[in-house]
Amino acid sequence: MDADEILASADFKRCADFHGHVCPGLAIGYRAARAGMERLSEHRAVDEELVAIVENNACGVDAVQVLTGCTFGKGNFIFKDHGKQVFTFLGRKSGKGVRVARKPDDAEPDETHRELMRKIREETATEAERKMFRELHHERCRAILAKPTDELFSIRFVDVKPPPKAVIEPSVLCEKCGEPAMASRLGEEKGLKICRDCLKE
């Protein structure tokens, strides 16, 4: 598919609906998830068949959640705060893992684009500047969607142990605040089982 076909596809629209808008970051996550799943010959996870490990909390991770079916709630979506556009996908049945890392390129926003981003963020942009920003954003998004996968990412198979499957634990009342918390998340202070919020105090 070319960039316009991807933008018009049901999958990309689902990503945009979940994220709230179309942007270059969403396009990166879309391409990364597609590349990883294709290399592993995996489909969207219904339960925990697939695991995604993301090394950033930027726009693209929303596309990863939508396309892979990996979510925080299912315990198969893991966030590592490394600030890198790196995505690792693991198939539980196959035992295979693939690491998809964005390559450095010349598609970073130029000074004009950065200045418009600043104005949008600070809510000082004029309507004309907002229009220009949307156009530049759309151009960058199309460029990312059109770029060959091997130019956009460095992809290699990796041997990574998947996390244990999610466990449903009984809640235990914190002996300080009285709120229920997972038993495995309680700490101990002066002989009392207390939650992490109370431990911080």
GUFILUM-137142 format. One record per residue: residue in one letter; x, y, z of N, C-alpha, C in turn. Coordinates in steps of 0.2 Angstrom, whole numbers, plus 5000, padded with zeros to 4 digits. Layout:
BEGIN
AXYZXYZXYZ...
***
This chain:
BEGIN
M500449945000500050005000500450065000D500250114996500650184997500350225003A500650285004500550325010499750345010D499450365004498750385004498350325006E498450265003498050205004498150185012I498750195015498750185022498350235026L498450295024498050345028497250335027A497050305022496350295021496150225024S496550185026496450115028496050115035A495650065036495350055042495750045048D496350015047496850005053497150065055F497350115050497650175052497150225055K496450215052495950265055495850245062R495850175064495750155071496250185075C496950185073497450205077497350285078A497150315073497050395073496450405078D495950365077495350375082495550365089F495950315090496150305097496650355100H497150375096497550425097497250495098G496850515093496450575093496650615087H497150605084497350645078497850605074V498050625068498550595064499150645064C499750605065500350645066500950595064P501550625063502150585061502250535066G502250545073502350495078501850435077L501250445076500750395075500950355069A501250385064501450345058502050305059I502550325064503050285066502850225069G502450235074502150175078501750125074Y501450155069501050115064501550065060R502050105057502550065053502950015057A503150035064503549985068503049925070A502449935072502049875073501949835068R501849865062501749825056502349785054A502949815054503549785053503649725058G503549735064503749685069503249625069M502649635067502149585067502249545060E502449575055502549545049503249495050R503749525053504349485054504149415058L503749425063503549375067502949325065S502649355059502049315056501549315062E501449365065500949365071500349415069H499749395072499149435071499049475078R498549515078498349555084498149505089A498449525095498349475101497649485104V497249435105496649435108496749435116D497249395118497349395125498149415126E498549365128499249385129499749355124E499449335118499949295113500549335111L500449395111500949445109501149485114V501849505115502049555120502349615116A502249675118502549735115502949765121I503649785119504049825124504149885120V503949945123504150005120504550045124E505050085121505550125125505450195124N504850215123504650285124503850295125N503650345127502950355128502650415124A502850415118502650465113502050435109C501850475104501250455100501250385097G501750365095501750295091501550245095V501650245102501450185106500650175106D500250225104499550215103499450175097A499750185092499650135086499850065088V500450055092500649995093500149955097Q499849995102499249955106498649935102V498449985097497949965093498049905088L498649905085498749855080498949795083T499349795088499549725091499049695096G498649735099498149715104498549705111C499149735112499549735118499349795122T499149785128498949845132499149835139F499149885143499349885150498849845154G498249845152497749805156497849735155K498149705150498249635149498949615151G499349665153499949645155500449625150N500349635143500749625138501049685134F500949745138501249805135501749835140I502349835139502849855144503149915142F503249965146503550035145504150035148K504750055144505350065147505550135145D505650185150505750255149506450265146H506650245140507250265137507350315133G506750345131506650405126506950385119K506850315117507050295111506550265107Q506550275100506050255096506150185094V506150135099506350065099505750025101F505549975097504949935099505149865098T505049825103505149755103504549715104F504449665099503849625099504049545100L503649515104503849445106503249405105G503249345102502749295101502849245106R502349235110502349185115502449115113K502049095108501949025105502649015101S502849055097503449045093504049055097G504049095102504649105106505149155103K504949185097505349235093505249305096G505749345095505649415097506049455091V505749515090506049555085506149625088R506649665087506749725089506749775083V506349825083506249875078506449945080A507049965078507350035080507350085074R507050135076507050195071507750215069K507950215063508550245060508550315060P509150345061509250415061509150435053D508750495052508650515046508550585045D508350615039508350685038507650705039A507150665042506450685042506250725048E506750745052506550775058506350845056P505850875061505550945059506150995058D506051035053506451095052506351155057E506651205057506551255062505851285061T505651295055504951325054504451275058H504551215057504051165060504051165067R504751165070504851165077504551235080E504551285077504351355079503551345079L503251315074502551315074502251265080M502651215081502451165086502451205093R502951245094503051285100502451325101K502251365095501651405096501051375097I500951315094500351275095500251255102R500851225105500851205112500751265117E500951325115500851385119500251415118E499851395113499151425111499251495109T499851505105499951575102499851575095A499751525091499751515084499151545081T499251585076498751615072498351555068E497751565065497451515061497851495055A498251545052498651535046499251485048E499551505054500051455057499851385059R499251385061498951315063498851275056K498651315051498551275044499151255042M499751295042500351275040500651225044F500551225050500751165054500451105052R499751105051499451045049499651015043E499851065038500151035031500751005032L501251035036501951015037501850945041H501450935046501350875049501150825044H500650835040500350785035500850765031E501350815028501850795024502350745027R502550765033503050715037502650645038C502050645039501650585040501750545034R501550575028501550545022502250515020A502750555022503450535020503650475024I503450465031503550415035503150345032L502550355030502150305028502450275021A502750325017502950305010503650275010K504050285016504750265016504850185016P505250155012505450085013505550065020T505350005022505449985029506149985031D506549955027507349955029507650015029E507350075026507650135027507450175033L506850155036506550185041506750155048F506850085048507050045054507650005053S507949995059508449935059508049885063I508049825060507649765062508049705063R508049675069508449615070508049565075F508149505074507849455079508249455085V507849455091508149455098507949395102D508349385107508149325111507949365118V507349375119507049415125506549365128K506649355135506149315138505549355140P504949325137504349365139504149375146P503849425148503649425155503149375157P503049355163502549305165501849335163K501349285162500749305161500449345167A499949385165499649425171499249375176V499349395182499049355188498549405191I497949375192497449405196497549395203E497649445207497849435214497249465219P497149435225496649465229496949535232S496549575233496749635236496749635244V497149665247497249665254497149745256L496849755262496749825264497449845267C497649905265498249945268498049955275E498549945280498349955287498450025289K498650065284498650135286498150175283C497950175277497450215274496750175273G496850105273496250065273495950055266E496350075261496150065254496449995251P496049955247496349895245496849895240A497349855240497949855236498149785234M498449775229498649705227499149685233A499049625235499549595240500249605239S500449585232501149585231501449655230R501049705230501249775230501249815237L501149775242501149805249501849795252G502049845256502649845259502549845266E503049845270502949835277503349895281E503049915286503249975290503049965297K503449955302503349955309502849895310G502949835306502549785307501849785303L501749845300501049845296501149835289K500649805286500649795278500349865276I500749895272500449965269500649975262C500150015259500250025251500850065250R501050075243501550115241501450185242D500850205242500750275243500850295250C500650255255500750265262501550265263L501850215260502650205261502950275259K502750305254503050365251503050425257E502450425260502350475266502850465271
***
